Amino acid sequence: MAPLLRPCALALAVLLLPAAAAQDVAGDCQQYTNRTCEECLKNVTCLWCASSGRCVEYPVRRVLPPGDMCELRSARWGVCWVNFEALIIAMSVVGGTILIALGICCCCCCKKKSKKPDKDEERAAREREKRRVRQEERRAEMKSRHDEIRRKYGLFKEENPYAKFDN
């Protein structure tokens, strides 16, 4: 039975060691209370409250620290020169700017052309139609001139002499 207990004990120790280390970290943050912000924030799990000078464990289950722990304008995490209030404002401005830019891009760049043609397209279509009409007129005029010359010199093409006779 002793050989079977050894792997179980090893597995239990592996599972419980991270929990014990987390407890040490929580106690670790408390020891930096009434010291400097830089000392407190060397540990990434700690939160520095500038108004009270306390170093507490960051509440990882919540995005923002609760108000009873520390005010947002006094809370520091990661670096001492940025408070949560400024961080929230800066992220809101950046996010709003990105959303506005995407909206403008969608409205201006990606919108489908309207079904009603614009003035340039209408003008180009009218000009194309005028040119087509003039070309047809010239073609008809040239054909009549050529036919006239053929009649004058007896070269007018008559119907095909080899056409099939219909009786």
Secondary structure, DSSP 4 states (H G I P E B T S, - for coil): -HHHHHHHHHHHHHHHHHHHHHHHHHHHHHTTTTS-HHHHTTSTTEEEETTTTEEEE--TTSSS--TTT--TTTEE-SSTT-BHHHHHHHHHHHHHHHHHHHHHIIIIISPPPPSS--HHHHHHHHHHHHHHHHHHHHHHHHHHHHHHHHHHTT----S-TTSPP--
